[in-house]
Amino acid sequence: MACQQSRYHSFSSASRLQPRPSGVTIDESFLTEDKSTQNRKLLQKRRTLAERELASAHRHPSRAAQHSAADVTSHPSHQHTRHCATYWDGHTRSAKTGQFSMGGHLSPWPTYTSGQTILQNRKPCSDDYQKRVGNCQQHPFRTAKPRYLEELENYLRKELLLLDLGTDSTQELRLQPYREIFEFFIEDFKTYKPLLSSIKNAYEGMLAHQREKIRALEPLKAKLVTVNEDCNERILAMKAEEKHEISLLKKEKMNLLKIIDKKNEEKISLQSEVTKLRKNLAEEYLHYLSERDARKILIADLNELRYQREDISLAQSPGIWGEDPVKLTLALKMTRQDLTRTQMELNTMKANFGDVVPRRDFEMQEKTNKDLQEQGYGEAIPAFLRFDGLVENKKPSKKDVVNLLKDAWKERLAEEQKETFPDFFFNFLEHRFGPSDAMAWAYTIFENIKIFHSNEVMSQFYAVLMGKWSENVYVTQKETVAQLLKEMTNADSQNEGLLTMEQFNTVLKSTFPLKTEEQIQELMEAGGWHPSSSNADLLNYRSLFMEDEEGQSEPFVQKLWEQYMDEKDEYLQQLKQELGIELHEEVTLPKLRGALMTIDPSLDKQTVNTYVSQAFQLPESEMPEEGDEKEEGMVEILQTALERLQVIDIRRVGPREPEPAS
């Protein structure tokens, strides 16, 4: 038991490199020294330790182990330590086959302490340390600490105190006292030296690895700081920019609010003016109504006076007529009676035969009715109208029909796989109204678009539905109008919806380079220009592309459409003149191709093939190559070919080259 209790006493403080601390105590005067003196002593100690280590390594390189052993023997507590080490080695060899146990092999001194730890990480001169020392003096240990342990603790406190008072003590430097204490243990306990050295080397290796890792992360830290500063600068710049934008938006908001208030005031003023004008109009209407009644009464009175004057004049001048005035008066009276009777008969006939129509009109209506009663499944009936039976007239308004046709066009343009237009139209009605009402709506819409020829949307839809026009005609015209609006919008740099007449003229010429000056002039007049206008006059160009609730375009868009149709007719007329044959004569495929290239040299091969394919009703894949012998065998009546070309979107691509001078 004595050997077990003295195991901690056997740890020597001898070291190969530094002198062994013996009975280290804290000098109170050390605490009163100034800071420069403390630093000087710390540097002196480090220099002395380094010199002794180098001197020992050079003078006694082979006696380091013997010196360490001698130091162990010379220490008061080391004789007992050597004895216990011998006991420990023998006991360890005898316990190799047994189970490892801490009991019976280490000093049990800490077990008998009063709860005090071996060493607290506190400054020796702090108030807390003094309190702990006082408590230890008032409550002494049941078993005193080993002297060597006290010496090591005192030595460690002194070293830590020196480091705390130094100005350049780092965490790496604060580990040095603990490293020295640990080396004391390694050197004094030869049996455990390999294990303790392995532990020390493992920790030293880990510390070296951490130092390398920290050194490698230093550039990243600097880069992180730089990036952080950059990001902060960007954030501040973005905040400043946002603040500026918010300020501008607030100003714009205030300006818009002022404009809105001004417009509201104008609206109120105009409403009051309209109310006043309506009141004046009602008064004027009543005035003119009374004037009309008074005028009718006056006319009746004048007629009566005229009749009386005629009667008097006839009575006063009988020689003028060569008749007896009495006779004339009687004849006039009889004539008036006949007039009254004739008028009555006429009114009676109107009342009796007002619903009677002439036979010619009756026969025409009868024929029309017969045609309608024959709607059925005949080949002459369009596919979307083939039905046997009665259908309901849905009686939609004109506006409803126009909106329905616009929706049909939108869905048609968005469709990917194109089917025939009549099939698409009927499928659209089935999707919109269901299969049961699709046929009724087909007949209803067909009758409306057939009757209202003056409506632009209905007439165009009817022409495409009945095959008189190709879909490309409608699509190309809409694209042309959209492109023109885009060009005008681009010219409107202020985005106010206004253009000068000069800008309007420039946009028209750039968009339609093939139009003549006369055609440009017609478009400008349709847009609102007149001879008294100047180039600086402003034009609200957006109003030129508006439509009313029934789909009717403004005169400007209508003039564009009218010019397009005129240009198509003129183009086909030039083609006929170039061919130099009559309408009833036949034209060959090569001749038609050559005539197209002559009147419009800018046509590309693909467009020419499209036109010829339409004229001869041949798929483009079956068209013979230019110069092939099969071309001469393909003929068509000229009138038929021109009618087929009239269906598609055919127009001039480039200017016609001038004829060479003779």
ZAZA-226941 format. One line per 8 residues: number of its first residue (from 0); their letters; for each residue x, y, z of C-alpha. Coordinates in steps of 0.2 Angstrom, whole numbers, plus 5000, padded with zeros to 4 digits. Example, Ala and Ser with C-alpha at 12.3 -4.5 7.8 and 13.67 -1.06 7.14 Angstrom:
% ZAZA-226941
0) as) 5062,4978,5039 ~ 5068,4995,5036
END
This chain:
% ZAZA-226941
0) macqqsry) 5000,5000,5000 ~ 5015,5012,5004 ~ 5022,5009,4987 ~ 5005,5012,4979 ~ 5002,5028,4988 ~ 5020,5035,4983 ~ 5018,5032,4964 ~ 5013,5050,4961
8) hsfssasr) 5028,5055,4973 ~ 5040,5046,4962 ~ 5037,5057,4947 ~ 5053,5067,4945 ~ 5055,5084,4938 ~ 5071,5081,4930 ~ 5073,5085,4911 ~ 5087,5083,4898
16) lqprpsgv) 5086,5101,4893 ~ 5080,5111,4908 ~ 5085,5111,4926 ~ 5073,5102,4938 ~ 5062,5114,4948 ~ 5064,5111,4967 ~ 5052,5119,4979 ~ 5046,5133,4968
24) tidesflt) 5037,5146,4978 ~ 5029,5162,4972 ~ 5038,5178,4977 ~ 5026,5192,4981 ~ 5038,5205,4976 ~ 5037,5198,4958 ~ 5020,5205,4957 ~ 5025,5222,4961
32) edkstqnr) 5038,5224,4947 ~ 5035,5235,4932 ~ 5030,5227,4916 ~ 5047,5231,4907 ~ 5056,5221,4921 ~ 5044,5206,4919 ~ 5047,5206,4901 ~ 5066,5207,4902
40) kllqkrrt) 5066,5192,4915 ~ 5055,5182,4903 ~ 5066,5185,4889 ~ 5081,5181,4900 ~ 5074,5164,4905 ~ 5070,5159,4887 ~ 5088,5163,4882 ~ 5095,5154,4897
48) laerelas) 5084,5139,4893 ~ 5089,5138,4875 ~ 5108,5140,4879 ~ 5108,5126,4892 ~ 5099,5115,4880 ~ 5112,5118,4866 ~ 5126,5116,4878 ~ 5120,5100,4885
56) ahrhpsra) 5117,5093,4868 ~ 5135,5097,4862 ~ 5145,5093,4878 ~ 5136,5077,4884 ~ 5127,5069,4869 ~ 5129,5051,4876 ~ 5126,5055,4894 ~ 5109,5062,4893
64) aqhsaadv) 5101,5046,4899 ~ 5114,5044,4913 ~ 5111,5063,4918 ~ 5093,5060,4919 ~ 5095,5045,4930 ~ 5107,5053,4941 ~ 5095,5068,4944 ~ 5082,5055,4948
72) tshpshqh) 5093,5048,4961 ~ 5098,5064,4969 ~ 5081,5071,4971 ~ 5074,5068,4989 ~ 5059,5059,4982 ~ 5067,5049,4968 ~ 5074,5035,4979 ~ 5057,5030,4984
80) trhcatyw) 5052,5032,4965 ~ 5065,5020,4959 ~ 5060,5008,4972 ~ 5042,5009,4966 ~ 5047,5009,4948 ~ 5055,4992,4951 ~ 5040,4986,4960 ~ 5029,4993,4946
88) dghtrsak) 5039,4984,4932 ~ 5038,4967,4941 ~ 5020,4969,4945 ~ 5017,4974,4927 ~ 5026,4958,4920 ~ 5016,4947,4932 ~ 4999,4956,4927 ~ 5001,4953,4908
96) tgqfsmgg) 4989,4939,4908 ~ 4977,4947,4920 ~ 4964,4960,4918 ~ 4969,4979,4917 ~ 4964,4988,4933 ~ 4969,5005,4940 ~ 4967,4999,4958 ~ 4982,4994,4968
104) hlspwpty) 4995,5002,4955 ~ 4993,5021,4956 ~ 4994,5032,4971 ~ 4976,5034,4979 ~ 4980,5052,4985 ~ 4967,5061,4974 ~ 4954,5049,4982 ~ 4957,5056,4999
112) tsgqtilq) 4957,5074,4995 ~ 4943,5085,4999 ~ 4937,5088,4982 ~ 4952,5100,4976 ~ 4957,5097,4958 ~ 4976,5095,4954 ~ 4977,5112,4945 ~ 4964,5125,4940
120) nrkpcsdd) 4967,5136,4925 ~ 4967,5152,4936 ~ 4980,5165,4938 ~ 4990,5162,4954 ~ 4988,5180,4960 ~ 4969,5182,4957 ~ 4956,5185,4970 ~ 4949,5168,4967
128) yqkrvgnc) 4965,5160,4969 ~ 4968,5168,4985 ~ 4951,5162,4991 ~ 4955,5144,4986 ~ 4972,5145,4995 ~ 4963,5151,5011 ~ 4950,5137,5010 ~ 4964,5124,5007
136) qqhpfrta) 4973,5131,5023 ~ 4957,5131,5033 ~ 4953,5113,5027 ~ 4969,5104,5025 ~ 4970,5087,5015 ~ 4968,5071,5024 ~ 4984,5066,5015 ~ 4997,5079,5009
144) kpryleel) 5001,5081,4991 ~ 5017,5073,4985 ~ 5031,5086,4985 ~ 5035,5083,4967 ~ 5017,5087,4962 ~ 5018,5103,4972 ~ 5034,5108,4964 ~ 5027,5104,4947
152) enylrkel) 5011,5114,4950 ~ 5021,5129,4957 ~ 5033,5129,4942 ~ 5018,5129,4930 ~ 5010,5143,4939 ~ 5025,5154,4939 ~ 5028,5150,4920 ~ 5010,5154,4916
160) llldlgtd) 5011,5170,4927 ~ 5026,5176,4917 ~ 5017,5172,4901 ~ 5001,5182,4907 ~ 5011,5197,4911 ~ 5021,5196,4894 ~ 5015,5207,4880 ~ 5018,5194,4866
168) stqelrlq) 5012,5178,4874 ~ 5002,5168,4861 ~ 4992,5152,4863 ~ 5006,5143,4855 ~ 5018,5150,4868 ~ 5006,5146,4883 ~ 5007,5127,4878 ~ 5026,5127,4881
176) pyreifef) 5025,5126,4901 ~ 5013,5111,4899 ~ 5025,5103,4886 ~ 5039,5105,4898 ~ 5029,5097,4912 ~ 5024,5083,4901 ~ 5043,5080,4896 ~ 5047,5079,4914
184) fiedfkty) 5035,5064,4916 ~ 5042,5056,4900 ~ 5060,5057,4906 ~ 5056,5051,4924 ~ 5045,5036,4920 ~ 5056,5025,4909 ~ 5043,5011,4909 ~ 5029,5022,4901
192) kpllssik) 5041,5033,4891 ~ 5036,5025,4874 ~ 5018,5027,4878 ~ 5019,5044,4884 ~ 5031,5049,4869 ~ 5018,5042,4857 ~ 5004,5052,4865 ~ 5015,5068,4865
200) nayegmla) 5020,5065,4847 ~ 5002,5062,4842 ~ 4996,5078,4849 ~ 5011,5087,4842 ~ 5007,5080,4825 ~ 4989,5086,4827 ~ 4995,5103,4832 ~ 5007,5104,4817
208) hqrekira) 4993,5098,4806 ~ 4981,5112,4813 ~ 4995,5125,4811 ~ 4997,5120,4793 ~ 4978,5120,4790 ~ 4977,5138,4799 ~ 4991,5144,4788 ~ 4983,5137,4772
216) leplkakl) 4966,5146,4777 ~ 4974,5163,4780 ~ 4973,5168,4762 ~ 4955,5162,4761 ~ 4952,5173,4777 ~ 4959,5188,4768 ~ 4950,5184,4752 ~ 4934,5182,4763
224) vtvnedcn) 4937,5199,4771 ~ 4939,5206,4753 ~ 4924,5198,4746 ~ 4914,5204,4762 ~ 4919,5222,4759 ~ 4915,5220,4741 ~ 4898,5213,4744 ~ 4895,5227,4757
232) erilamka) 4900,5240,4745 ~ 4888,5232,4732 ~ 4874,5231,4744 ~ 4877,5250,4749 ~ 4877,5254,4730 ~ 4861,5244,4727 ~ 4853,5252,4741 ~ 4858,5269,4735
240) eekheisl) 4852,5265,4718 ~ 4835,5258,4724 ~ 4833,5274,4735 ~ 4836,5284,4719 ~ 4824,5274,4709 ~ 4811,5275,4723 ~ 4813,5294,4723 ~ 4811,5294,4705
248) lkkekmnl) 4795,5283,4705 ~ 4788,5294,4719 ~ 4790,5309,4709 ~ 4783,5300,4694 ~ 4768,5294,4705 ~ 4765,5312,4710 ~ 4765,5319,4693 ~ 4753,5305,4687
256) lkiidkkn) 4742,5309,4702 ~ 4742,5327,4696 ~ 4738,5322,4678 ~ 4724,5311,4684 ~ 4717,5325,4695 ~ 4718,5336,4680 ~ 4709,5323,4669 ~ 4696,5321,4682
264) eekislqs) 4693,5340,4682 ~ 4692,5340,4663 ~ 4680,5325,4664 ~ 4669,5334,4676 ~ 4669,5350,4666 ~ 4665,5340,4650 ~ 4651,5331,4659 ~ 4643,5348,4664
272) evtklrkn) 4645,5355,4647 ~ 4637,5339,4639 ~ 4623,5341,4652 ~ 4621,5359,4647 ~ 4621,5355,4628 ~ 4608,5341,4631 ~ 4597,5353,4639 ~ 4599,5366,4625
280) laeeylhy) 4596,5352,4613 ~ 4579,5348,4621 ~ 4574,5366,4621 ~ 4579,5368,4603 ~ 4569,5352,4599 ~ 4554,5358,4607 ~ 4556,5375,4598 ~ 4558,5367,4581
288) lserdark) 4543,5355,4584 ~ 4532,5370,4588 ~ 4539,5379,4573 ~ 4535,5364,4562 ~ 4517,5363,4568 ~ 4515,5382,4565 ~ 4522,5380,4548 ~ 4510,5366,4544
296) iliadlne) 4495,5377,4550 ~ 4502,5392,4540 ~ 4504,5381,4524 ~ 4486,5375,4526 ~ 4480,5393,4528 ~ 4490,5398,4513 ~ 4483,5384,4502 ~ 4465,5389,4508
304) lryqredi) 4469,5407,4503 ~ 4476,5402,4486 ~ 4461,5392,4482 ~ 4449,5406,4487 ~ 4459,5418,4477 ~ 4458,5407,4462 ~ 4440,5405,4464 ~ 4438,5424,4465
312) slaqspgi) 4449,5427,4450 ~ 4439,5415,4440 ~ 4423,5423,4444 ~ 4430,5441,4441 ~ 4437,5437,4423 ~ 4426,5426,4413 ~ 4433,5431,4397 ~ 4450,5424,4400
320) wgedpvkl) 4444,5406,4399 ~ 4431,5408,4387 ~ 4419,5398,4398 ~ 4406,5402,4409 ~ 4412,5405,4427 ~ 4398,5395,4434 ~ 4403,5380,4423 ~ 4421,5382,4428
328) tlalkmtr) 4416,5382,4446 ~ 4405,5367,4444 ~ 4419,5358,4435 ~ 4432,5362,4448 ~ 4420,5356,4461 ~ 4417,5339,4452 ~ 4436,5337,4449 ~ 4439,5339,4467
336) qdltrtqm) 4426,5326,4471 ~ 4434,5314,4459 ~ 4451,5317,4467 ~ 4444,5314,4484 ~ 4436,5298,4478 ~ 4452,5292,4469 ~ 4462,5295,4485 ~ 4450,5285,4495
344) elntmkan) 4451,5270,4482 ~ 4470,5271,4482 ~ 4470,5270,4501 ~ 4458,5255,4500 ~ 4469,5246,4488 ~ 4484,5249,4499 ~ 4475,5242,4514 ~ 4468,5227,4505
352) fgdvvprr) 4484,5223,4495 ~ 4498,5230,4506 ~ 4504,5212,4509 ~ 4504,5207,4491 ~ 4520,5205,4481 ~ 4523,5205,4463 ~ 4523,5188,4454 ~ 4541,5191,4449
360) dfemqekt) 4547,5193,4467 ~ 4536,5179,4473 ~ 4544,5167,4460 ~ 4561,5172,4465 ~ 4557,5170,4484 ~ 4549,5153,4480 ~ 4565,5147,4471 ~ 4576,5153,4485
368) nkdlqeqg) 4565,5144,4497 ~ 4566,5128,4487 ~ 4585,5129,4487 ~ 4584,5131,4506 ~ 4573,5116,4508 ~ 4586,5106,4498 ~ 4601,5108,4512 ~ 4604,5089,4515
376) ygeaipaf) 4619,5079,4510 ~ 4622,5084,4492 ~ 4639,5088,4486 ~ 4635,5106,4482 ~ 4631,5108,4501 ~ 4647,5113,4511 ~ 4653,5100,4523 ~ 4649,5110,4538
384) lrfdglve) 4630,5112,4533 ~ 4626,5094,4528 ~ 4611,5090,4539 ~ 4594,5082,4536 ~ 4581,5090,4546 ~ 4576,5106,4554 ~ 4588,5117,4564 ~ 4585,5131,4576
392) nkkpskkd) 4589,5149,4572 ~ 4599,5155,4587 ~ 4596,5173,4583 ~ 4613,5181,4589 ~ 4616,5199,4588 ~ 4628,5206,4575 ~ 4641,5209,4589 ~ 4640,5191,4596
400) vvnllkda) 4643,5184,4578 ~ 4659,5196,4576 ~ 4666,5191,4593 ~ 4663,5172,4589 ~ 4672,5174,4572 ~ 4687,5183,4581 ~ 4688,5169,4593 ~ 4688,5156,4579
408) wkerlaee) 4702,5165,4570 ~ 4713,5166,4586 ~ 4711,5147,4589 ~ 4715,5144,4570 ~ 4731,5154,4571 ~ 4736,5145,4587 ~ 4732,5128,4580 ~ 4748,5117,4576
416) qketfpdf) 4741,5103,4564 ~ 4731,5112,4551 ~ 4715,5104,4545 ~ 4704,5111,4531 ~ 4695,5127,4536 ~ 4677,5121,4535 ~ 4682,5106,4546 ~ 4690,5117,4558
424) ffnflehr) 4675,5129,4559 ~ 4663,5115,4563 ~ 4675,5107,4576 ~ 4676,5124,4584 ~ 4658,5125,4585 ~ 4656,5108,4592 ~ 4670,5112,4605 ~ 4661,5129,4610
432) fgpsdama) 4643,5124,4610 ~ 4643,5105,4610 ~ 4638,5092,4597 ~ 4620,5095,4599 ~ 4620,5113,4595 ~ 4634,5114,4583 ~ 4624,5112,4567 ~ 4611,5125,4573
440) waytifen) 4625,5137,4576 ~ 4634,5133,4559 ~ 4618,5138,4550 ~ 4615,5153,4560 ~ 4632,5160,4558 ~ 4633,5155,4539 ~ 4617,5165,4536 ~ 4623,5180,4545
448) ikifhsne) 4640,5181,4536 ~ 4631,5178,4520 ~ 4619,5192,4523 ~ 4630,5206,4530 ~ 4643,5209,4516 ~ 4646,5226,4522 ~ 4654,5220,4539 ~ 4673,5217,4536
456) vmsqfyav) 4675,5203,4548 ~ 4660,5193,4542 ~ 4664,5196,4523 ~ 4682,5190,4525 ~ 4677,5175,4535 ~ 4664,5170,4522 ~ 4677,5172,4508 ~ 4689,5160,4517
464) lmgkwsen) 4676,5148,4522 ~ 4669,5146,4505 ~ 4686,5145,4497 ~ 4686,5161,4488 ~ 4701,5166,4497 ~ 4716,5157,4505 ~ 4719,5159,4523 ~ 4736,5166,4519
472) vyvtqket) 4726,5182,4512 ~ 4719,5185,4529 ~ 4734,5181,4539 ~ 4746,5191,4528 ~ 4735,5206,4529 ~ 4734,5205,4548 ~ 4753,5203,4549 ~ 4755,5219,4538
480) vaqllkem) 4744,5229,4549 ~ 4753,5223,4564 ~ 4770,5227,4557 ~ 4764,5244,4552 ~ 4758,5248,4570 ~ 4775,5242,4576 ~ 4785,5253,4565 ~ 4774,5268,4570
488) tnadsqne) 4777,5263,4588 ~ 4796,5263,4586 ~ 4795,5280,4578 ~ 4786,5286,4593 ~ 4801,5289,4604 ~ 4791,5298,4618 ~ 4778,5283,4618 ~ 4764,5296,4618
496) glltmeqf) 4754,5289,4604 ~ 4758,5304,4593 ~ 4767,5306,4576 ~ 4770,5321,4565 ~ 4764,5320,4548 ~ 4782,5320,4542 ~ 4785,5304,4552 ~ 4769,5296,4547
504) ntvlkstf) 4774,5299,4529 ~ 4791,5292,4532 ~ 4785,5276,4540 ~ 4773,5273,4526 ~ 4786,5274,4513 ~ 4798,5263,4523 ~ 4785,5250,4526 ~ 4778,5250,4509
512) plkteeqi) 4793,5254,4497 ~ 4783,5247,4482 ~ 4768,5259,4484 ~ 4767,5274,4472 ~ 4766,5292,4478 ~ 4748,5292,4474 ~ 4745,5277,4485 ~ 4755,5284,4500
520) qelmeagg) 4744,5300,4498 ~ 4728,5290,4499 ~ 4734,5282,4515 ~ 4739,5299,4522 ~ 4722,5306,4518 ~ 4713,5291,4526 ~ 4724,5293,4541 ~ 4718,5311,4543
528) whpsssna) 4730,5322,4532 ~ 4723,5336,4522 ~ 4731,5349,4510 ~ 4730,5362,4524 ~ 4740,5351,4536 ~ 4758,5355,4539 ~ 4772,5342,4543 ~ 4773,5347,4561
536) dllnyrsl) 4754,5343,4564 ~ 4752,5328,4576 ~ 4743,5312,4572 ~ 4736,5300,4585 ~ 4742,5284,4575 ~ 4735,5272,4588 ~ 4717,5277,4583 ~ 4720,5272,4565
544) fmedeegq) 4720,5253,4570 ~ 4705,5253,4582 ~ 4689,5243,4579 ~ 4671,5246,4584 ~ 4661,5233,4593 ~ 4655,5225,4577 ~ 4673,5223,4571 ~ 4673,5237,4558
552) sepfvqkl) 4691,5245,4555 ~ 4695,5263,4553 ~ 4696,5270,4535 ~ 4715,5269,4536 ~ 4715,5250,4538 ~ 4701,5248,4525 ~ 4711,5259,4513 ~ 4726,5247,4516
560) weqymdek) 4714,5232,4512 ~ 4707,5241,4496 ~ 4725,5244,4490 ~ 4730,5226,4493 ~ 4716,5220,4482 ~ 4719,5233,4468 ~ 4737,5228,4468 ~ 4733,5210,4466
568) deylqqlk) 4721,5213,4452 ~ 4734,5224,4444 ~ 4748,5211,4446 ~ 4737,5197,4438 ~ 4732,5210,4424 ~ 4751,5212,4420 ~ 4753,5194,4420 ~ 4739,5192,4407
576) qelgielh) 4746,5206,4396 ~ 4764,5197,4397 ~ 4756,5181,4391 ~ 4748,5190,4377 ~ 4733,5177,4375 ~ 4715,5178,4378 ~ 4706,5171,4393 ~ 4698,5156,4384
584) eevtlpkl) 4715,5151,4377 ~ 4727,5138,4385 ~ 4743,5142,4393 ~ 4758,5130,4396 ~ 4767,5129,4413 ~ 4784,5135,4406 ~ 4776,5150,4398 ~ 4767,5155,4414
592) rgalmtid) 4783,5153,4424 ~ 4792,5164,4412 ~ 4779,5177,4412 ~ 4780,5178,4431 ~ 4799,5180,4431 ~ 4797,5194,4418 ~ 4784,5205,4427 ~ 4792,5202,4444
600) psldkqtv) 4811,5198,4442 ~ 4813,5197,4462 ~ 4803,5182,4464 ~ 4813,5167,4471 ~ 4811,5149,4464 ~ 4801,5143,4479 ~ 4788,5157,4477 ~ 4787,5154,4458
608) ntyvsqaf) 4784,5136,4461 ~ 4770,5140,4474 ~ 4761,5151,4461 ~ 4763,5139,4447 ~ 4757,5124,4458 ~ 4741,5134,4463 ~ 4738,5139,4445 ~ 4739,5121,4438
616) qlpesemp) 4732,5113,4455 ~ 4748,5102,4456 ~ 4757,5097,4473 ~ 4774,5105,4473 ~ 4781,5088,4476 ~ 4775,5083,4459 ~ 4780,5099,4449 ~ 4793,5094,4435
624) eegdekee) 4810,5102,4436 ~ 4813,5118,4425 ~ 4817,5112,4408 ~ 4809,5095,4409 ~ 4800,5089,4394 ~ 4784,5086,4405 ~ 4782,5105,4407 ~ 4776,5107,4389
632) gmveilqt) 4762,5094,4391 ~ 4755,5104,4406 ~ 4742,5116,4400 ~ 4727,5126,4408 ~ 4714,5138,4402 ~ 4721,5155,4406 ~ 4705,5162,4415 ~ 4705,5146,4426
640) alerlqvi) 4723,5149,4431 ~ 4720,5167,4435 ~ 4705,5163,4445 ~ 4715,5151,4455 ~ 4729,5163,4458 ~ 4716,5176,4464 ~ 4712,5165,4478 ~ 4730,5165,4486
648) dirrvgpr) 4741,5179,4493 ~ 4749,5184,4477 ~ 4758,5201,4476 ~ 4773,5209,4469 ~ 4790,5206,4478 ~ 4801,5219,4469 ~ 4800,5232,4457 ~ 4799,5228,4438
656) epepas) 4815,5232,4429 ~ 4813,5246,4416 ~ 4812,5240,4398 ~ 4829,5243,4388 ~ 4829,5258,4377 ~ 4827,5254,4358
END
